[in-house]
Amino acid sequence: MEEVKAIDYRIEPELPSRLDYRIGVIGAGAIVRNCHLKAYTDVGFNPYGITSLSLEESQKVAEQYHIPHVYDSWKALIDDEDIEILDIAIPPDKQLEVVRYAVTKSYIKGILCQKPLAMNLEEAKEIVKLCKDAGIKLGVNSNMRYDQSIRALKAILDKGYLGKPVLATIDMRAIPHWQSFLERYDHIEILNMGIHHVDTFRYLFGDPEKITAVTRHDPRTKFAHIDGISQYTFQYADELMATSLDDVWAWQGEGVEKDIYIKWRVEGLDGMAQGYIGWCYDERTPSKMEFTCKQFPNQWIRPEWDLVWFPDAFRGTMAQLLCAVEKNTEPEIGGEDNLHTMAAIEACYLSIKEERTVKFSEIDITL
């Protein structure tokens, strides 16, 4: 059993040797307050300035986290030559405008964008090209890659404990809070929530060969939308299937008990793993992972940790960008890699529209 105890699940992110990069945060909403800044200050990063649509809210958040500089606009923040890293935490349909301005500043070394990178693939390509041409490192906050159970799963897959993967599933039962800006669009669930699962499949298994997606209207969501309750299946050249069911009609209201969760499972030729994502930042709920395999027969192996997806995963998404800046390498979750995730989402919507299986190669991701 010593071999079991020695397994490195790699859930902690690699940190840069320099922690005091001056980070300018654009946005002061709940995710910034409860996740970004909590994670950054816990690990010793340096939030240097903040701005948002509300100067009063920016000042409150700055006081909470001892951020020394507050700006009355995002342009004013970017104009501060002491800012080295941008953390853009605003709706994705506004990110391109901010990036266009930021890339004109030679002192900006790195930009962390939220996911989705944009509301469509073409605008995402423009963001990636702008940063590439300016020599600025671009990271994407695909934070489920830093959920501890997903990191541990990736580690045991890489070590071959499960053997060749055969089937992977994600089963999400959740009630999303759709941001108001989404009412202007008709692509909602896969692009804004399912994107976690799409990117996770790519992180674990790479790009698929083909994708099939189906969806139906969500009775709770009153504005027009294409995708409410969604299911999409990735098929790989080696026959691996990875499928996610995203059920946003998971609670019918008062009088009905709740059963909310995100569960995943991966089955291989030599073993299987399964887990639950702990995703509420109001209560510390660590994600769980267990696996069983032929190498350690007749037992479930259940690693434990105290870290949680929200907010602790946000250490990793910023750390991977800072490491790339420090080493002059491509971020682990870089813009060009993220275009493959955006392409997979594009394939999902094309599959829904044309009611067919779409080859991944049909989607053009060239810059």
C-alpha positions in Angstrom: 0.0 0.0 0.0 3.0 2.3 0.1 2.7 2.8 -3.6 -0.9 4.0 -3.2 0.1 6.5 -0.5 2.9 7.8 -2.8 0.6 8.8 -5.7 1.0 12.5 -6.6 -2.4 13.8 -7.6 -1.0 17.1 -8.6 -3.9 19.1 -7.3 -1.7 22.1 -6.2 -0.8 24.5 -9.0 2.7 25.4 -9.9 3.4 28.9 -8.6 5.7 31.5 -10.2 8.9 32.3 -8.3 7.7 35.9 -8.2 4.3 36.4 -6.5 4.1 40.2 -6.6 3.2 40.8 -10.2 0.9 43.8 -10.1 -2.6 42.6 -11.1 -5.3 44.9 -12.3 -8.8 43.5 -11.9 -11.6 44.7 -14.2 -14.9 43.7 -12.5 -16.1 43.6 -8.9 -18.9 41.1 -8.9 -19.6 38.1 -6.7 -17.1 35.8 -8.5 -14.4 38.4 -8.2 -15.1 39.0 -4.5 -15.6 35.4 -3.5 -13.2 33.5 -5.8 -10.6 35.6 -7.7 -9.5 37.8 -4.9 -9.9 35.3 -2.1 -7.8 32.8 -4.0 -5.1 35.4 -5.0 -4.7 36.8 -1.5 -4.7 33.3 0.1 -1.7 32.3 -2.1 0.1 35.7 -1.9 -0.6 37.2 -5.3 -0.7 41.0 -5.6 -4.1 42.6 -6.6 -2.8 46.1 -7.3 -5.8 47.8 -8.7 -9.5 47.3 -9.4 -12.3 48.9 -11.4 -16.0 48.1 -12.2 -19.1 49.8 -13.4 -19.7 50.9 -9.8 -17.0 53.0 -8.2 -18.7 52.4 -4.8 -18.6 48.6 -5.3 -15.0 48.8 -6.4 -14.0 50.8 -3.3 -15.8 48.2 -1.0 -14.0 45.3 -2.6 -10.7 47.2 -2.5 -11.1 47.9 1.2 -12.0 44.2 1.8 -8.8 43.0 0.1 -6.5 45.9 0.8 -6.2 46.8 -2.9 -4.3 50.1 -3.0 -5.7 51.6 -6.2 -9.3 52.1 -7.4 -10.1 53.5 -10.9 -13.3 55.0 -12.2 -13.0 53.2 -15.6 -11.3 50.1 -17.1 -9.4 52.4 -19.5 -8.0 54.4 -16.5 -6.8 51.1 -14.9 -5.2 49.9 -18.1 -3.5 53.4 -18.6 -1.7 52.9 -15.3 1.8 51.9 -16.4 2.4 50.0 -13.1 -0.2 47.4 -14.1 1.5 44.2 -15.4 -1.3 41.7 -15.5 -4.9 42.1 -16.4 -7.7 40.0 -14.9 -10.7 40.7 -17.0 -13.8 39.6 -15.1 -16.7 41.1 -17.1 -19.3 39.5 -19.4 -17.6 37.7 -22.3 -19.3 39.9 -25.0 -17.3 42.9 -23.6 -13.9 41.2 -23.4 -12.8 42.0 -27.0 -13.2 45.7 -26.6 -11.0 45.6 -23.5 -8.4 43.4 -25.1 -8.2 45.7 -28.2 -7.2 48.6 -25.9 -5.0 46.6 -23.6 -2.7 45.2 -26.3 -1.7 48.8 -27.2 0.1 49.0 -23.8 3.7 47.6 -23.9 3.8 47.2 -20.1 1.0 44.7 -20.0 2.7 41.3 -19.8 -0.3 39.0 -19.4 -4.1 38.9 -19.7 -6.5 36.5 -18.0 -9.8 36.4 -19.8 -13.0 34.7 -18.6 -14.6 31.8 -20.3 -16.2 31.8 -22.7 -13.4 33.8 -24.4 -16.1 35.5 -26.6 -19.7 34.8 -27.6 -18.5 33.3 -30.9 -15.5 31.7 -32.4 -14.6 34.5 -34.7 -14.3 37.1 -31.9 -12.4 34.6 -29.8 -9.9 34.2 -32.7 -9.5 38.0 -32.8 -8.7 38.1 -29.1 -6.1 35.4 -29.5 -4.5 37.1 -32.6 -4.4 40.5 -30.9 -2.5 39.1 -27.9 -0.2 37.0 -30.0 0.7 39.9 -32.3 1.4 42.1 -29.3 3.5 39.5 -27.5 1.2 39.4 -24.5 0.5 36.1 -22.7 -3.2 35.2 -22.9 -4.7 32.8 -20.4 -8.3 31.7 -20.1 -10.1 31.1 -16.7 -11.2 27.6 -17.5 -11.3 26.9 -13.8 -12.8 23.3 -13.8 -9.3 22.2 -15.0 -8.2 23.2 -11.5 -11.0 21.5 -9.7 -9.1 19.1 -7.4 -11.0 16.0 -8.4 -10.4 16.7 -12.1 -6.7 17.3 -11.4 -6.5 14.0 -9.5 -8.4 12.2 -12.3 -5.9 13.6 -14.9 -3.0 12.4 -12.8 -4.2 8.8 -12.6 -5.2 8.8 -16.3 -1.6 10.0 -17.1 -0.2 7.2 -14.9 -2.2 4.6 -16.7 -4.0 3.2 -13.7 -7.3 3.0 -15.5 -5.9 1.7 -18.7 -7.2 2.8 -22.1 -10.3 5.0 -21.5 -13.5 3.6 -22.9 -16.3 5.8 -21.6 -16.4 9.2 -19.8 -19.6 10.8 -18.5 -20.6 14.0 -16.7 -24.0 14.3 -15.2 -25.0 17.8 -14.0 -28.2 18.6 -12.2 -28.1 22.3 -11.5 -30.1 25.6 -11.5 -28.0 28.2 -13.2 -28.3 31.9 -12.6 -28.2 33.3 -16.1 -26.6 36.7 -16.2 -28.8 39.4 -17.7 -26.5 40.1 -20.7 -27.4 36.6 -22.0 -30.9 37.7 -22.8 -29.4 39.4 -25.9 -28.2 36.0 -27.2 -29.7 32.6 -27.9 -26.7 30.5 -27.1 -26.7 30.0 -23.4 -26.2 26.6 -21.7 -23.4 25.0 -23.7 -21.5 28.3 -24.3 -21.8 29.6 -20.7 -22.1 26.5 -18.4 -21.5 23.4 -20.5 -18.2 25.0 -21.5 -16.7 23.7 -18.3 -17.5 20.1 -19.3 -16.4 20.7 -22.9 -13.1 22.1 -21.8 -12.7 19.3 -19.2 -13.1 16.6 -21.8 -10.4 18.3 -23.9 -8.1 18.6 -20.9 -8.5 14.9 -20.1 -8.6 13.4 -23.6 -7.7 15.9 -26.2 -9.8 17.0 -29.3 -12.5 14.6 -30.4 -12.9 13.3 -33.9 -16.6 14.2 -34.0 -19.4 15.7 -31.9 -23.1 15.1 -31.6 -25.4 17.4 -29.6 -29.1 17.6 -28.8 -31.0 20.1 -26.7 -34.5 21.2 -25.7 -36.0 24.4 -24.2 -35.5 25.0 -20.5 -39.0 25.7 -18.9 -37.4 28.0 -16.3 -35.6 30.2 -18.8 -38.1 32.7 -20.2 -36.0 34.5 -22.8 -35.5 32.9 -26.2 -32.7 30.4 -26.3 -31.4 27.5 -28.5 -29.9 25.3 -25.7 -31.5 24.7 -22.4 -31.2 21.1 -21.3 -28.3 19.8 -23.4 -26.5 16.6 -24.1 -23.4 16.3 -26.2 -21.2 13.4 -27.0 -17.5 13.5 -28.1 -16.3 10.5 -30.1 -12.6 9.9 -30.5 -10.6 8.1 -33.2 -9.9 5.2 -30.7 -13.7 4.8 -30.0 -13.6 6.6 -26.6 -17.0 8.3 -26.0 -17.3 11.3 -23.6 -20.8 12.5 -23.0 -22.3 15.2 -20.8 -25.9 15.7 -19.7 -26.5 19.2 -18.6 -29.8 19.3 -16.8 -30.8 22.9 -15.8 -34.4 21.8 -15.0 -33.2 20.1 -11.8 -35.7 21.5 -9.4 -39.3 22.1 -10.0 -39.8 24.6 -7.2 -41.4 24.7 -3.7 -42.9 21.5 -2.6 -40.3 19.4 -4.4 -37.1 18.1 -2.8 -33.8 19.2 -4.3 -31.2 16.9 -5.7 -28.4 19.1 -7.1 -25.0 17.8 -8.1 -22.3 17.4 -10.7 -21.0 13.8 -11.0 -18.4 12.5 -13.3 -17.2 8.9 -14.1 -14.5 7.5 -16.3 -14.2 3.8 -17.2 -11.1 2.3 -18.7 -9.9 -1.2 -19.7 -8.2 -1.6 -16.3 -10.2 0.4 -13.9 -12.7 3.2 -13.2 -12.9 6.5 -11.4 -15.8 8.6 -10.3 -16.3 11.8 -8.3 -18.5 14.7 -7.4 -17.7 18.4 -7.9 -18.0 20.5 -4.8 -19.0 23.8 -6.3 -20.6 26.1 -3.7 -18.4 28.8 -2.3 -20.8 29.7 0.5 -19.9 26.4 2.2 -16.5 24.7 1.8 -17.4 21.5 0.0 -14.3 19.7 -1.4 -14.8 17.7 -4.5 -14.5 14.0 -4.2 -12.7 11.4 -6.3 -12.4 7.6 -5.9 -11.0 5.0 -8.2 -10.5 1.2 -8.4 -8.1 -0.6 -10.7 -6.3 -3.8 -11.4 -3.0 -2.5 -10.2 -4.4 -2.0 -6.6 -7.0 -4.8 -6.7 -10.3 -5.2 -4.8 -10.4 -1.7 -3.2 -11.5 1.9 -3.7 -8.8 4.4 -3.3 -10.1 7.7 -2.0 -7.7 10.6 -1.7 -8.7 13.6 0.4 -7.9 17.3 0.4 -9.2 20.4 2.0 -9.1 22.6 -1.1 -12.3 23.4 -3.0 -13.2 24.3 -6.6 -14.6 27.7 -5.7 -12.5 29.6 -4.7 -9.2 27.6 -4.6 -9.2 26.6 -8.3 -8.7 30.3 -9.1 -5.2 30.1 -7.7 -4.3 27.8 -10.6 -5.8 29.8 -13.4 -3.9 32.9 -12.4 -0.7 30.9 -11.5 -0.5 29.3 -14.9 -0.6 32.7 -16.6 2.0 34.2 -14.2 4.3 31.1 -14.8 4.0 31.6 -18.5 4.9 35.3 -18.2 7.9 34.4 -16.0 9.2 31.6 -18.2 8.1 33.1 -21.6 6.1 30.0 -22.4 2.6 29.4 -23.5 0.1 29.4 -20.6 -1.2 25.9 -19.7 -4.7 27.3 -20.5 -3.6 29.6 -23.3 -5.7 31.4 -25.9 -4.7 29.1 -28.8 -5.6 26.0 -26.8 -8.9 27.6 -25.8 -9.8 28.1 -29.5 -10.1 24.3 -29.7 -12.7 24.4 -26.8 -14.5 27.2 -28.6 -14.4 25.1 -31.8 -15.9 22.2 -29.9 -18.8 24.4 -28.8 -19.3 25.7 -32.3 -19.5 22.0 -33.4 -22.2 21.4 -30.8 -24.3 24.3 -32.1 -23.8 23.2 -35.7 -24.9 19.7 -34.7 -28.0 21.0 -33.0 -28.9 23.3 -36.0 -28.3 20.6 -38.7 -29.4 17.6 -36.6 -26.3 15.6 -37.4 -22.9 14.5 -36.2 -20.2 17.1 -36.9 -16.6 16.3 -37.6 -14.3 18.4 -35.4 -12.2 19.1 -38.5 -15.1 21.0 -40.1 -14.5 23.9 -37.7 -11.8 26.3 -38.8 -9.6 27.5 -35.9 -6.8 29.1 -38.0 -6.0 32.6 -37.1 
